[in-house]
Amino acid sequence: MTKRSIQRRLLKARISLNHTIQKILDINRNRKKLEYSRQAEVREQHLNEELRVLNKMAEYQDRLIKHYERTLTLKKVRHTTVERTTSHHQQPTLP
């Protein structure tokens, strides 16, 4: 993968993680309103299931972000290492 495609995927993963976190926060806000609801137990079970799925999604997106960041860092290190080794092996030029 090229650096640009990894950066694009990293950006998309970060955006997805932010959306997932917002959904989790919305669900937690809705849980506070359940105390006044008539079918609180059924609704609570539904929200718990939704939270479980969203938490798994957030964990996966977090791992994906870390993977892309690590990949970009490695590519950067390799690129600078290659530049250093090639500059040392060049023949000195005479004036």
N, C-alpha and C positions, 0 to 999 in steps of 0.2 A: 504494500500500500504506500502511496505517496504521502508526504507530509501534509499536503493540503487536504486529502481525503480523510486522514486521521483527525485533523483539526476540525473538519466539518462534522465528523461523527461524534467527536468529543462535545462540540457545541450542542448538537441535537440531544445527546445523552444528558447534558446538564439541564437543558430546557425540559426534557421529560421528567427528570428528577424533581425539578421545581414544581411542575404541575402535580406530580404525585404527592409531594409534601403538602401542597395546598389542599388537595382532596382529603388527606389525612386530617389536616387542621379543621376543615369544614365538618367532617364527621364528628370530631371531638366536640365542636361547638354544638352540633345537633344532639349529641348525647346528653348535654346539660338540659336540653328542653324536654327530654323523655320523662322526667319526673312528673310532668303535668299532662302527659299523654294517657289515653285510655288503654291502648294496647302496648304498654311499655315493654313487656317481656319479649314479645314477638319482634318488635322493632329493635330492641337491644341485641337479640340474636343476629338479626340481619346486619346491623352495623358492625358487630364483632366479626362476622364473616368477611364483610367488606374491608375492614381494617386489616385483617390477617392477610388478605390478598394484596392490598396496597403496600403493606410492610414488606412482603416478599418482593414485590416489584421494585420498591425503593432500594432494597438490599442489592438486587441484581444491577440496577442502574448505577449504584455507587461502585460496585465492583468493576463495571464496564468503564466508568469514568477513570478509576484508578489505573486500569489496564491501558487506556488510551494515553493518559498522562505519562505513565512509565514508558510506553512505546516512543512517545515524542522525545522524552528525556534521553532515551538510549540512542535514538537517531541523531540527536544533537551532539551527544558525546562522541559517537562514531564519526560524525562529520568533522568535528574539530580535531579529533585524533588523526584522521586521514590528512587533513590540511597540515598539521604539524609534521607528520612523518614525511610528507612529500616535500615540504619546504627544507628539511634537513638534508635531503638527498640531492638537491639540485647543485649543479656545478657552479662554482663562483664565476662570475663574468669578469672579464678583463676590460679595463677602460679603453 
